Every structure is written in structure tokens, then in C-alpha cells.
Amino acid sequence: MEEETPLLEMRNIVKVYSDGTKALKGVDIKVYKGEILGLLGENGAGKTTLMKILFGMLKPTKGTILLNGKEVRFKSPADALANGIGMVHQHFTLVEVFNALENIILRMEGHGLLSKIDVDNARKKLQKLMDDLNFQVPLDVPVENLPVGVQQRIEILKMLYRDVDILILDEPTAVLTPIEVKELFDVLKKLKSQGKTIIFISHKLNEVMEITDRVTVIRRGEVIGTVKTPEATPQLLARMMVGRDVVLRIEKPPKEPGEVILHVEDLWVKGDRGEEAVRGVSFDVRAGEIFGIAGVEGNGQSELIEAITGLRRVEKGKVKVNNVEITGKKPKELYEMGIAHIPEDRTHMGLILDMTVMENAILGMQWRKEFSRAGLMDWKSVERHTKHLIEEFDITAPGVRSPVKSLSGGNQQKLIVAREVSKKPELIIASQPTRGVDVASTEYIRNYLVRLRNENKAVLLVSADLDEVLQLSDRMAIMYEGQFMGVVKPDEVTEEQIGLMMGGVKA
Amino acid sequence: MSFSTELRGYGKPLAESVLAILIGALIGAIVLWLSGYDAVAAYKALLEGAFLGGNFSETLSKSTPLILTAITFAIGARTGLFNIGAEGAVYFGAIAAVGVTQVLQNPLAGVLSGLLIGALWMLPAAVLKVYRGVHEVISTIMLNWIAFYIASWMALSVLANPNNPNSTLPIPPGARLPLLVQNSTLSMAFIIAVVASIVVYVIMWHTRLGYELRTSGQNPRAAEYGGINPKAAMVWSFLIGGMTAGLAGAVQIMGIPPSYSISQGLANVYGYGFDGIGVSLVGRNHPLGIIFAGILFGALNAGATQMQQTGVPLEMVKVIEGIIIVAVAVPGLLDLFVKPFRRGAQ
């Protein structure tokens, strides 16, 4: 098999983003006709970037793409489609008020602006396609009224309708129920038997083991290796996926944790689409302890944190702080009980970008006596407070009255950390505290979290950055599909075990 | 916040608005010239009619309701709402002032009734928005029509003047707002509008409520995270905005001689709610900027009468007003003009 010419080859693909991030550092992959190739890796490993380059959505900084041995260049997804390459994105690209038929024939209606759409013919062609594949979607219902699994089939049909030979699926099972996953796999097997080639992007080990023929593992923009699936084991893949060099360690003296500050018991929370995002999670965070939650994003971490911080309804279960039940309490009450929250979404939740540094430096404290009395703001005091934060946290800002959007991402994040710490909390909930933050600020923020722990605060850390959780946590949980796969101590666990848990295999 | 640093932040928006006004005047002149009018004579008449001698009182008087309705829109815009319901609240403010002062012959009673009814009239839109997610553009525009017909009916029935079929009962002399300049239409109403603008400015930028309202408007999720209830903020925005619009209607009747009454078809309170939107935009949705924008529009309206005498139709002033508003609405217009000069200087 290795001798035959690959259907598709990507050679030495390098992608450097304009901010200097090296997303891909010279990636080579080969795809053979009629196979299902798994592309396995953690968040941010570069899987999606690589596939977006293949689909013509991103331009590689360097590297070549060979299709049937001939070099090709795609300037846009339309080019890729014309060459028989289609992609189904993790976030669907359907027009919600259109029905399936309208979505599928979109942009294929004909050439002129006023040309007649041959709906009957399109319907016939689609029906044949669905009969061949033995899966049906309702063609005349607006897609917004259809379940996610069906919407995904429409996306796949949309690609097949364009006669693609190579189908890229980006984390296709992330939004599906187990039954829908099984149905999807049946469709993929069918497509394979018809000679289609499929690239399956995933971080889920069992799925990759089940559906793929070969697996290429990517880690931090590099290919770690490619194995034939029958010769692989979940353990091997896990090691390849998360194995890493030891990065600089954060100084963390041993510490005996104190009493329980946060107690979470059998917590159930629903996600935005009404799905069970958190399914019966229980844990404690004690004073002087960093409790980390690792896991691939979208496994219920966001919903868990929003539920604890009063921003999302708790369906079932208990959350207690210092032995006081807090479920159903509003954020303001929680702040007054000594909780601080560094939210995962800096620009949409943590800050008001168009407002000034000063105005942002008191969000969630505006009612405190030092900042407002009898309803009147004391801007002088706010200014003093802000200058103090800027100085203590070494934040680079053009001025306290500049809009906060004029700060760099790292400085914006430091401002949030500074503000939350200045609430003098007993419990700090830090969600993705260093995402998109420069190295120096990252180091500062991580060290600060350790300092808070040393000062006997309770810290709950959620991060998709496994290194961060491993470095900072005293204890850590790995979350997968709304549940904890296990609670472990970072220095007593192997990479393989963590990789398995992140991929949905219980330790 | 010291006043000087605060002023510095206003420099750019001020320059942008002035530029827009100049562009509006320039394009207006071109339109006049193309239509075969003497643009210079027309503008001269316009300026004289707006500023010369006693005419400035007329300008300030005409600016009064515009300032107040512009504030309504500005509060909405600052809190994430596109509240165009000032129009309806103006009608009811006028009706309430006429009705209440028949019983309580006191200017304060009239002013308070305008504030109160304006706030009350915004409640349906606020409730629909907060509980049912009805967009305020839809609800307020429909409520405006409901207000128009209810107010028209009241003007023709309970408040009808038995001695004059063309207007309602007048505001009793004891409840009229005193004139600032004799033999003009400039009354205390203008002072009330300026004070209201300053009060709203203080609320929005120097109280916790204002901080919370602006936060909700800019980023409702951040507001919620910051312990603010964005829905409550919306309700406040509607209520305060309704107050100034209701006030506009009340003082428009209580302070304008000689009739001190609502004309047939609500003619002397009609349209201010919508004109206020443009004034607010030119004033950069800021209560203090709105005072000046209101005076500008007042001047254009006051000068239009004199300009008409040069043969230019009244509507031409509306064309100029429209161009100014469009010019303000074009983002980055100032940069377009300033950047080439900066590069040239280097």
C-alpha cells in the first residue's frame, strides 16, 4: 500500500499566523484512495488549521499539496470543491431558515443571477444519492427544526452533491448523541465502500480506533507518527497525543490543604441546546489547594463553571461555599460571599471592550462603598484603585481612561486577574486563565494562582491547556462528556493515563 | 474625573460632528445652486433668521423639544436599545400637561405630569422587550400610532376647547412657563431642557445606575457576569427616556405662546420624536453634545422661514438636515479628511 501514489499528499506544510503563532511546523500527510484516515490530536494541535489549508480556507506559509501526484493550489473552498475535496465543519454552515434541498443546492442553482433553478432535477439527484447511501433526510423542513445529527447529514449530502471524492470531517461527533454517532459511522463505512476517501478529525480515541484505517497523530503543529489502526492500541495513541517535553516548572512548595471551601455534589447542568452538558459531577476544593479540571474543550467545563458562578441554571445537585448552599444565587450575592471568577471568554464576558480601563477595573464591585456611595460613583477612588492594580500587576495601559480594547490580550487578561484578586476572594475560579495570552503574562498569571494557593485561598482552575493543569494543580480531574473520568494527582499519573481519560477511557 | 481630561475625550466626536455640519452645508449649497437658487442669499437669510437680533430666541425655543426627544434616543442607544418611542410619549406629555393643569394650576404639576406619563407610556414596550423579547423598534413604532390616535381623541373630546374648534383647552395662565424674552416664544422650557440634559449626563456618567446601564448596553453578558441585571437596566432606560420625551410634550405646550394649547391634529407636537433621532446622532448620543446639536437644528428650523423669503422652499432645510445626519452617520469620515493632511505634513 505504501508504494502506490497517494491520492493526496501534503508536504512540509508550515503555517505561521500574523501574530507569530506557529500553528504548523512542517507537516507531511498522505491520504490513499478509499481509506478513512484519522487525524488525532489535542486542542490547538493544528488539525483544523491543516484541514482548512487543504480546503482552501487558509493559505499555507510554506508547503505543497499534491493531488494524484500533481501540485495544486487552492485559493478558496470553491477551488477545493472543484477538485473534489469537501469539508464538513464542526460548526455547521447551513442557512437555518432554508430547507435541506435549498441548502444543498445553494450556489449550484445555475450561472446567471436570474437563471432558473431546476428544483425537480436536483430533488431527483438527491433522492438517488440518499437511496444509494441508505440514509434519508427530510428535504422540505427548515433545517433549524431538525436535530443536529440530521443537520450534519445535510452537510455531508451537500458535499456529496458536489461530487467530492475526499471528504474532511472536523470533529464530527462532538455534537452528536451516541446513537447518532453510530449512524454516522454506518454512513462513513458506506461511503468508503463506494470508494470515497475520508479524513476524520478527532480527539476521541475509541472513535478513531473504531472507524479509521490509519491514524496520523499531530501534536503542537508536528506529525508525531502514523500508524495502521489495527496495529494501534488506545494506550499507544494516547501517549503519542499528549506525550510532551517537560516545560519550565512553576515553583510550588508542598502545602497541606485546609478546610473545604467549595463543595459540588452530583451536579447536573444543561447546555445551550438543552443537552445534558454536565452529568453528575462531584468534587471539593479546599483552602490552599489548586483543583484543576482538564479535558478537551466542549466536554461540559464551561457549563460547569457557569453553573457554579450563578450564570447558568443548576438542574440537579448541590453547590456549597463554606457550607452555605449557593445554587440559585445571583452573581452579585456570590461575589459578596467571597467568590471571584476569571471567565473563559475575556472579550465577551470578562471585559467591556469599549469602556475604559477604570470602568472595567471595578466590574462586579461597583456597589462597594469605596467606589459608589448613595448611588454616586466615586471616580477618584476608582482611579486610585485602577492605578494600584496597574502598578501591582505590571499592566501596560496607555491610561486609565483609555478604552480597554487598546490593551494587548495579555494585559487585558492581567487586568481581569488583578480585578478578581482585588475582590479579596476566598475562592477563585479561573477558567482558561492564560488562553491567547503571551508567554510573559502566562507565566505571571500562573505564578499568581500559585501565590493565591500559598496564601490559603481555594483555586478552581479549568483549562484546555493540559500543561497548565499539570503544572499548577494539587489535584486534577479529567472531564469528558460531562463527567469526570477520574480525579488524580498530577505527579502520580502518566501521560498515557491522562490521554486515555481525555479520549474518553476511564482510568 | 477632572473636567479637562474629560473634555479631551470629546475632541474627536466634536470635530466629526462639525465636519459633518460643514459637509451638509456645502452639499446643501450645491443642491441649491443646481436647483437654480441663489445659494449665498439663501444661506445669508438662513443665518440671519436663526441668529440675528431676537431671532436667536426663536432658535432656542425651537431647539427645546428636539433636545429632550434626542435625549430619549441617546439613553436608548447608550443602553443597547433603539428606542424610537419618543414620538408617542411627546403626545401624551402634552395631553397630560393640558389636562392636569386644568385642575392644578401650577407649572410644576404640568412638568411632573409630563415626566410621569412619559415613563408610563414606555412601560408596555419595556415589558414586551424584557419578557417576550419583542424588538423595541417594532413595539415603539406601533405604540406611537396608538398614542397618536388616543391623544387625538382626547384632544377632540375631554380636552376640547368649546370656544375654539382648532385647538384644545389652553394651559391656564397660572401654570404657564414664564417667558425668558418678552414677545418671543423662548420660555423656561429651554432651561428645563438644558437642566434635563445635564441631569441625564450625571445619571449616565456619575451614578452607579448609569454605569450599570452603559455596561448592559455595551455588553449584556459582561453585565450579567458583573452582577448587573441587564433586563432591569433596559427597563430603566425606557423609563428615563420616556420621562424626557413626556417632558418635551409638556413644555412644548406650557411654554409656547400665544395659544398654550395643542393644535388640531396634534400639529404642534408632531414629529419631534423622530427629529430627535437625528439630533441625537449629530450630538453623538451624548446629553451635552445634544444640547448643541439641538440648537443647530433649532437654528435651521428658525432660519428656514426667512430663507423661504428668498424663494427657497422650506423643504430645502430638511434636505440640509438630512445630509448632516448622513454625514455624521458615516464612520471614519473625519479620518478620511485628516489622514492625507497628516501624511503630507510628515
Contacts between the chains, C-beta under 8 A, distances in Angstrom:
chain1	res1	chain2	res2	distance
A	309	B	225	7.9
A	311	B	224	6.4
A	311	B	225	6.6
A	330	B	227	6.9
A	330	B	229	8.0
A	331	B	224	6.8
A	331	B	225	6.3
A	331	B	226	7.3
A	331	B	227	4.6
A	332	B	227	3.3
A	335	B	227	5.9
A	341	B	225	7.2
A	343	B	225	6.0
A	345	B	221	7.9
A	348	B	219	7.0
A	348	B	221	5.5
A	348	B	222	7.1
A	349	B	219	7.9
A	349	B	221	5.0
A	349	B	222	5.4
A	349	B	225	4.9
A	350	B	222	6.9
A	350	B	225	7.2
A	351	B	219	7.9
A	351	B	222	6.5
A	352	B	215	5.6
A	352	B	218	4.7
A	352	B	219	4.6
A	352	B	222	5.0
A	352	B	223	7.9
A	353	B	218	7.7
A	353	B	219	7.4
A	354	B	218	5.4
A	355	B	214	6.9
A	355	B	215	6.9
A	355	B	218	6.0
A	359	B	211	6.8
A	359	B	214	7.9
A	359	B	215	7.6
A	363	B	215	7.0
A	363	B	222	6.7
A	363	B	225	7.5
A	363	B	226	4.0
A	364	B	225	7.0
A	364	B	226	4.4
A	364	B	227	5.3
A	366	B	208	5.5
A	366	B	211	5.7
A	366	B	212	6.9
A	366	B	226	7.3
A	366	B	227	8.0
A	367	B	208	6.6
A	367	B	227	7.5
A	372	B	207	7.7
A	372	B	208	4.3
A	372	B	211	7.9
A	375	B	207	5.1
A	375	B	208	5.4
A	375	B	209	6.4
A	376	B	206	6.1
A	376	B	207	5.6
A	376	B	208	7.4
A	377	B	206	5.5
A	377	B	207	6.2
A	377	B	208	5.9
A	377	B	210	7.8
A	377	B	211	6.0
A	379	B	1	4.8
A	379	B	206	7.4
A	383	B	1	7.6
A	401	B	1	7.6
A	401	B	5	6.5
A	401	B	9	6.9
